[in-house]
């Protein structure tokens, strides 16, 4: 069965201002073809962290945000549902 799902990607990040390459952990959407093989993924990660623990912490904080008041993008004010 083909379809999209979220997966953790590991990426080695090189930059001229870094003393050495760093490993980043990213959550991206991956597409699986009819054979269950990955045939593509999004180029822009949804979440980036420097370790799996940091990634888990960030995701937990994102879940906690669902229980807090929303913020109106135009005004920056909290919105009552």
Secondary structure as a PSIPRED ss2 file (coil, helix, strand):
# PSIPRED VFORMAT (PSIPRED V4.0)

   1 X C   1.000  0.000  0.000
   2 X C   1.000  0.000  0.000
   3 X E   0.000  0.000  1.000
   4 X E   0.000  0.000  1.000
   5 X E   0.000  0.000  1.000
   6 X E   0.000  0.000  1.000
   7 X E   0.000  0.000  1.000
   8 X E   0.000  0.000  1.000
   9 X E   0.000  0.000  1.000
  10 X E   0.000  0.000  1.000
  11 X E   0.000  0.000  1.000
  12 X E   0.000  0.000  1.000
  13 X E   0.000  0.000  1.000
  14 X C   1.000  0.000  0.000
  15 X C   1.000  0.000  0.000
  16 X C   1.000  0.000  0.000
  17 X C   1.000  0.000  0.000
  18 X C   1.000  0.000  0.000
  19 X C   1.000  0.000  0.000
  20 X C   1.000  0.000  0.000
  21 X C   1.000  0.000  0.000
  22 X E   0.000  0.000  1.000
  23 X E   0.000  0.000  1.000
  24 X E   0.000  0.000  1.000
  25 X E   0.000  0.000  1.000
  26 X E   0.000  0.000  1.000
  27 X E   0.000  0.000  1.000
  28 X E   0.000  0.000  1.000
  29 X E   0.000  0.000  1.000
  30 X E   0.000  0.000  1.000
  31 X E   0.000  0.000  1.000
  32 X E   0.000  0.000  1.000
  33 X C   1.000  0.000  0.000
  34 X C   1.000  0.000  0.000
  35 X C   1.000  0.000  0.000
  36 X C   1.000  0.000  0.000
  37 X C   1.000  0.000  0.000
  38 X E   0.000  0.000  1.000
  39 X E   0.000  0.000  1.000
  40 X E   0.000  0.000  1.000
  41 X E   0.000  0.000  1.000
  42 X C   1.000  0.000  0.000
  43 X C   1.000  0.000  0.000
  44 X C   1.000  0.000  0.000
  45 X C   1.000  0.000  0.000
  46 X C   1.000  0.000  0.000
  47 X E   0.000  0.000  1.000
  48 X E   0.000  0.000  1.000
  49 X E   0.000  0.000  1.000
  50 X C   1.000  0.000  0.000
  51 X C   1.000  0.000  0.000
  52 X H   0.000  1.000  0.000
  53 X H   0.000  1.000  0.000
  54 X H   0.000  1.000  0.000
  55 X H   0.000  1.000  0.000
  56 X H   0.000  1.000  0.000
  57 X H   0.000  1.000  0.000
  58 X H   0.000  1.000  0.000
  59 X H   0.000  1.000  0.000
  60 X H   0.000  1.000  0.000
  61 X H   0.000  1.000  0.000
  62 X H   0.000  1.000  0.000
  63 X H   0.000  1.000  0.000
  64 X H   0.000  1.000  0.000
  65 X H   0.000  1.000  0.000
  66 X C   1.000  0.000  0.000
  67 X C   1.000  0.000  0.000
  68 X C   1.000  0.000  0.000
  69 X C   1.000  0.000  0.000
  70 X E   0.000  0.000  1.000
  71 X E   0.000  0.000  1.000
  72 X C   1.000  0.000  0.000
  73 X C   1.000  0.000  0.000
  74 X C   1.000  0.000  0.000
  75 X C   1.000  0.000  0.000
  76 X C   1.000  0.000  0.000
  77 X C   1.000  0.000  0.000
  78 X E   0.000  0.000  1.000
  79 X E   0.000  0.000  1.000
  80 X C   1.000  0.000  0.000
  81 X C   1.000  0.000  0.000
